[in-house]
Every structure is written in C-alpha cells, then in structure tokens.
Amino acid sequence: MRLLASPRARAWFLSASLLVILGGDAWRYSFGWGVFVTLAVVLGAVSLYILIANRQQWSIGGLPYPLIAFMALATLSIIWSFYPGATALGLLNTWLTVIGALAVATSFSWQEVLDATARALRILLGLSIAFELIVATIIRHPVAPLAPQPELTVNPDGPLPIMLLWSRNVLFDALDGGRIQGIVGNANHLGFLALLALIVFAIQWAQGTTKRFTSITWLALAGLTLFLARSATVTLALVAVIVTATAILIIRTRRTSRSSAVAQITFVALSAAAIAAALMFRESVFALLSKSEDLTGRAEIWQSVSELAQQRPGFGWGWVSVWMPWAEPFAGLAQRNGVVQVQAHDAWLDIWLQLGFVGVAFFGALVLTTLIRTWSLATDRPQRAAGERLAFTAGSVWPVLVMIALAVQSIPESRLLGEYGLYLLVIIAVKAKRPDWAGVRQ
C-alpha cells in the first residue's frame, strides 16, 4: 500500500498518531472533545486499513495470548455490565487504541517507533515550556481550558477547582514547590512524558542517530521539565528506570552465560527486596517525596474502590477504562479537592473493579510476559545464526525501560488502561513477542 511504501508518509502517520495519543488533553483543552474524537476515529480508521492491507504480516494467533484474552473479556463484559451504555463507549475507546497500536506494531520497525516517539515528545515538551512561559510572562494568571470540558466539579456553581485548570501559572514558583502542567494540563502526565523523553533521547544519542548538541539540548529540556513537574510518582519511576538501565549495562559486560545469569538473578532478588522495603517503610518514602502517607488522598479512593469491587469480585462491574461519571456506581464514587475522579489511581484496582480477578490475571499476564520478553531482548546477546553472536545494540534497551516506567506508574495511576499507557503497552507486547515480522525492518 502507498502509505507503507513511502518513508515520509510512514513518519507522518506515526508522528501524528503519537501526538494525538501522548497529548490527549492538549487536544481536548484546545479544540474540544469533538475535534479530539474525530481525530481518534480517523486515525483508527487508517490504522484498520493498514491492518487489512498488511494482513500478510500478522495473524491473530501471533499476538500475545494474554492480550487476546483480555480484549475478549473486556468485550464480553458488556453482557454482564452494570452500565452497558458506558461499557459500549469504553470499548469503542479501547478498541480504537488497540487497533492503532496493532497497526504500528505489525507494520513499523522498532527504530521507526523510537524516532517517531522522539519527534512527538520534542513537540509536546517544547510546546509545554513555551505555554507555561507565555502564561507566566504575558497572561500572568491561571488559565482554564479553552474548550468546554465535561462537568467534573462537585459544586458546578462555584469557582473552577484548581485541579481542572489548564495552567496554574506557577512556572516561576518552582523553587517553592510549584508544579507546572504544560500543554497536557496535568503535572503527572507531563512528568511521565519527560521521563519517556529522557529514555528515547538517550537511546538516540547512544545510537548516534542525533547530533551530540541536539541530544544534550533535548535531554536537558526533558530533565528541566521533569524537575518542574515535580511528580513524586514519576520520580519513583525514574529511579526504577535508572536502576534497570544500570543493571542491563552490568549484565552486558559479563563474558559468560553463567556470570550473566548470576547477575540477572542478583538484580531480580535485589529488586524484590527493594520493593518489599519500600512497601514496609512507605511512610518514610512518601515523606522523602513530599507526599502524605496516603499518597495525596489516594488511600480514601482506594478504599472506596476496593469496597465496590468486593461486591463483584470475579468478573467485575463491566469494562469502561476511564470512568463515566454520569453512570452509577461511578457518580460520586470518589471525590478529591472538589473534583469528581474518573479513575481509581491504581490500574490494578481499576481492573479488579471493572473485570474482577479474572481481568487482573489476564492483564497481569500481559504485563509480566512483556516485561520478561523485553528484558530478554535487552540482556541476551543477539545471534544471526547458531553460535554467531552479534554485538549488543542501544536500540534493544528502550522497550524494557518504557515497560518499567509504565509498570511503576500503574500503581498510583490508572493510565496504563487507556490512551498512551495501553497504546505503548500493546505496541511493545506485540513487537516483543514477534520481533521478526516478515518484511519489516527491525
């Protein structure tokens, strides 16, 4: 097909898709939900066309089995859903995301995905800093979204809650604890984009595909954005990414398979011990990150969600991905700082609520197998033929680092269940299982 044959068209499609999926709120705040939904549907239609036209490159049986099982369960949940209308909307959103991810995973190489992600992130981070600078120097007061948004305030007649502001005008208050939100309108979201940027920009520099000055400039901007966003959850993800990257570099220096295996086992054991210690001394960890013991109100939300999930523990209440606040039982389920919440702020609790323990098992298997495969991709020396060992490549590292960041973020946030979280997960899961799609440059 012409789109897949043209390098320029391939780059434009990938970049446009990533700009929409990574900067969702930027589109919704600027142009409204109508424009955003139109863009999503158009990209979904193009993605479906790519899958059909490129059907010789993939098969349902070649996809990760946990992904197939999870999507089947989510789709079938409309049968027992407590809110079938909301489930139908949620399924439309989820299927559009998954179809888009499948089109990318089966028709584009790792390098193409990496380069397009870098392009999209440069645009989003650059616009975020420029946006906050304009607000701080010209507008000089907090800014609400330009386009009307769904009513999420507890008191619709009162002032707009600070959590729903597009920008809080705090760029020059960074040293006093101010957290910029950028063009995406959320400090945690912006922080994760900055972390993702650090990963892909560093890999491009290591590959030599970008000039040194360009790499240093964009890495510095990503680091500055991460600092100004001040996201405690992303800080934890950053630490996990640094530790994982260090471990991979150490393992790659081992000269024998046995020493490599010992290094890997040691890393897994130390990681498990670190996770256990973090949970045991979470009060100190939260205090170190300037967070309250309940992670800024999340404990109350988790309690409410857990109590509701226990009423339907096996198969859940029905899939919705992001909560629909007009549908019971989500209306009034969780509120914080005058805002109705649309997620459980924990992906695993959200899956339990929506698809029960069965959904948790399927989704957990998807994440775990993808982590294992990407870890193997990064630490096992590639071979062209039996006994012919090749050199390690920098490009084989970024999938596992992104997976680690997504996995850590899935504990305090539910973004892994929709938009960029699910999109990146599906791309990496599919490509990690079948890294040698016929006719696709890897």
N, C-alpha and C positions, 0 to 999 in steps of 0.2 A: 504494500500500500504506500501511497505517496508520502504520508506523514512519517512513516517509519524509515523511508528511504532518504529523506532529507535531514542532514545533521542539524541545520538551522531550525527546521520545524520541530525536530525532536527536542532540542534545547528549549525552544519557546513553550512547547506543551508542558514539559517537566517543570520549568520555572513558574509558569502560570498556575499550575496545579499546586505547587508548593507554596506559592504566595497566598493563595486562597486558603489552603488548609492550615498553614502556620500562622496566618494573620487574620483568622476568622473575625474576631471582634473589631479589628481595624476597619474591615469592610462594613460590618453591621453598624458601627458607630458613625461612619462617614456617610454611607449611602442607604442604610436601612436594610431590613430583613428581606424585602422584595428583591433588591439587586443581588444580595448575597445568595438567596435561594436560586435565583435564575442562573448565576454563575456556577453554583454547585451542580444544578441539573444539567447544564450544558457540558461541563467537564465530565460529569458522569456518563452522559450520552456518548461523548467522544471516547471515553475510556471503554465503554461497552463495545463500541465499533472496533476499537483496537483489539480487544479480546477476541471478537468474532473473526476479524480479518487475519489475526495472527494465531488462529486456533491450533495450527500445527505445532506451535511452540510449547503448548501446555495441555494438561488434562486434569480433570478433577481428581483423579487418583494420584496425581503427582503433587497435589497440595498437601500441606501438613494436616494429618488426620484430626488433631485437636481443633484446628481452625474449622474444618468441615463440621465437626460435631457441635462446636459452639454456635456456629451460624445456624445450623439446623435447629438446635434447641431454642435459640432466640426467636427464630421464625415461627416455630410451632407453639411458642408460649402465647401467641395471640388466642389460642384455643381456650386456655385457662386463665387468661389475663383478667385482672380485676378492672382494667381500664382499656378495653380493646381499641378504642379510638386513639388513645395516646400511644399504645403499642404499635399501631399501624404507622403513625408519624415517626416514632423512634426507629422502626425497621427501615423506613424509607431513607432516613438519615444514615443509618448504619450500613445499609447495602450500597448506597452511593459512595460512602467512604471506602468500603472493602473493594468494590468494583474498581474504583480509581487506583487503589493500592495494587490490586492484582494486575491491572494493565501495565503499571510501572514495573512491577517485579518480574513479569514474564517477557517484557519487550525491551527493557533497558538494562545496561550493564551497571555494575557497582560504581564504576567511575563516573558514568553519566549521572547517576543519582547523587553521588557525592558532590559533583561540580554544580548541579542544579540547586542542591540544598544550600551550598555556599552562596550562590548568586541571590537566592531568595532571602537568605539571612542578612547579607550585606544591605539589601534594600530595606528590610524591616528594621534593622538596628540603626542604620543611618537616618531613616525617617523618624524613628523613636527619639533619638537625641535631638534632631532638628525640631521636632514637635515640642518637646519639653523646653527647649531653649526659646522658642517663639512664645510659649506660654509664660515663661519666667521673665522675659525681657520686654515683650510687647503687650500681651494680653494682661498679665500681672494679676490674675485671679483664677480660681479653679474653673475648669471647663467641663460642661456636661456634654454627652453625646449629641452630635448634630442631628441625627435621625431619631425618630421616636423609637423607644425600646419597650418590650413587654413590661407591664406594671409588676414590679417585684418589691415594692415598698410596703411595709407593714401599715404605714399611715399615708395613703395616697394624697391626702390634703396637706401634708406637711412638706418641709424642705426636702430636696433630694439627698438621701443618705450619702455619706462620704464614700461608701463602698461602690456606689453606682456612678461616681464621677469618672470622666474620661481621663482628666489630668487634675491632680491636686495642687499643682503649682508649688512643688517642693524641690525643684532642681537645686536651688542654692541653699537648701536646708539639709543637704546630705550628711554633713558632719554632725548634725543634731538629730539624726535618726530619720530624716525624710526618705521616703521610698518612691522613686519615680515609677510610672506605669507605662510610659511610652505610648506608641500609637496603638498598641493592643489593649490598653486600658486596664491592665492587671499586672501588679508587681511580680507575682509568682510566675505568671505566663512569660513576662518579659525576661525574668531571670533565667527561666529554662531555655528560652531562645538564645540567650547569651551563652549559656553552658554548651548548648548544641553547636553554637558558632565556634567556641573555643576548640571543640573536638574536630570539626571539619576543617577549620582554618589551619590547625596544627598539622593535620594529616596532609593537606595540600602542600604545606611548606616542606614537610618531610619527603614528599614525593618529588618536589622540585617543579610542580606544575604552576606555581605562582612565584613571582619575584620576591626576593627577601624583604625589600622595603614594603611591598604591598602586604605581605604576610604579617610583618611586625605591626604595621599600622592597624590592620583589621583585628589582629589579636589584642592589641591594646584597647581598641574601641569595645570589643566584646568584654574584656576584663573590666573596663570602666563601667559598662552597662550593668554587668553582674554586681559590681560594688554598689552602684546607685540604686539598683532594685532591692537590695538588702533582703533577699528571700532566704529565710532560715532553711526551708525545705530544700531549696536548690543548693545551698551551701553543703548540706549533708550529701546530696547527690554529687557535688563537685569533689568532695573528699573521697567518696567511693570510686569515682572515675579516676582520680589521681592514683589511688592505691592499686586499682586494677591495671592501669597502664604501666605502673612501675613493676608489678608482678609479671606482666607479659614480657617486658624488656628483660627481666632477670631470667625468666624461663627460656627465652630465645637464645640466651648466651650459654645454656647448658649444652655440652658437647655430646652427651649420650642420651638415649631414650630413658634410661633408668634415672639419671640425675634430673631430667626434665620432669619425669613422673613424680619424683620426690618433691621437687619444687612446687608442682601443682597441688599435690596433696597438702603440703605445708600451707600454701596460700588458702586453700579451702578451709582447713582447720582454723587458721588464724582469723579468717573472715567470719566463720561461725561463732568463734569466741568473742570477736568484736561486737557482733550483732547482739549476742546474749548480754554482754556487758552494757551496751547502750540501752537495752530494754531494762536491765536491772537498775541502772543509775540514770534513768531518763530525766529525773528532776534536775540533776546537775547538767545534763546535756542541754536541756531546754533553757536552763538559766544561762549557760555559756553562749547560747544562740539568741539571748534576749527574748526568749519566749516563755510564756507562762507554762505551768506544769501540764495544763490541759491543751497545749498547742493552740492558744488563742481561741478558745471556745469550741474546739473540735470535739472535746470529750462529751459535751452535752449532746451534740449532734449524733455522735457515735452511739450514745446510749439510746436515743430515740429510734435510730435506725435498727439497732440490734433488737429492741423490744418488738418492733414491727416485723422484722424478718423472722423472728421466732414463731410467729403465727402461721407462716407458710414456709417452713424450713427446707423442704425437699426440692420443690421446683419454683419457689418464689411467687411473686405477685404478677409477674409479666415484664417483658423487656421494654425499656423506654430509653436507655442510655442516659441522656440528660433528663432530669425530672421535668414533668409538665406541671407547673404549679397550680393550674386550674383543675387538675384531676385529683380526686381522692385516691389514696390517702396522702398525697404529697402536699396538698393545700394546708399550710400551717404546720407541716411535719417538723421543719427546722427553720429557726429564725436567728439572725445574728446582726446586731447593730442596726436594727430597723429594716433589715433586708431579708426577704424570703429566699432561702437557699435552694439551689437546684441540683445539688449533688451531696453525697454523704461525706465528701472529703476523705474518702478511703475507697479505692477501686474495689477492694476485696469485699468490704461490707456492702458496697453498692451491688456487686454481682450476687451476693447472698440474698439481698433484699429482692432483686429482680428475677433471678433464675435459681435461687436456692443453692444447696450444697452441690447439686449436680452441675450447675453452671460454674461454681467455684472450681470444681475438679477439672472440667474441660478447659476453662480459661487458664487455670494454673498449669496444666499440662502444656498448653501452648507457650506460655512464657518460659517455663522451665526448659522445654526441649529447644526453644530458640536460643536461650542463654547457653546451653551446652553446645549447640552447633556453632554458634558464633565464637565461643571460647575456643573450640577446636580449630576453627578457621584461623584464629589469631595465633595460636600456640603450636599447631602442628606444621612442621616444615612441608611445604608443597612438593609434590613429585610429578614429573612429566610421565614417567614410566616406573615400573618396579625397580627400586634401587637407585633411580636417578633423582637425587634430591636437589631442589632448587633453593634459591635464596629467599628469605622472608621478605615480604613487601609491607610497606607502611599502610597501603590501602586495605589490607585484611584486618586491621585493628579497629577501625571506626565502628563497624556494626556492633561488636560486643560492648564498646564504651557507651554507645547510644542505648543499648539494651539495659546496661547497668543504671544509667541515668533514669530511664523510664521506670525500671523496677523500683528504684528508691522513691521516685515521685509518686508511685502508685499507692504508697502508704498514707501520706497526708492529703493527696488529691485524687480525684476520680477521672482525670483527663485521659488515662490510658484506655478508657471505654469509648472514646469518641474523638472526632476531628484528628488533630495531628498525632495524638498518642496512639490511637488504633491504626491510623494510616501508616505510621512508621513501623509499628509492630508487625503488621501484615506484610509490608514490603520485606522487612528483614527476615521474618519467619519463612516466607516462600523462597526467597533467594538463598537463604542458608541451607534449606533442605535440598534444593536443586540448583547448585551454583554453576551448573554446566548446561543451561538451556541451549538446545541446538541452535546454532546460527547467531547467538548473542555474544558479543564481545564482553568478556569479564575483566 
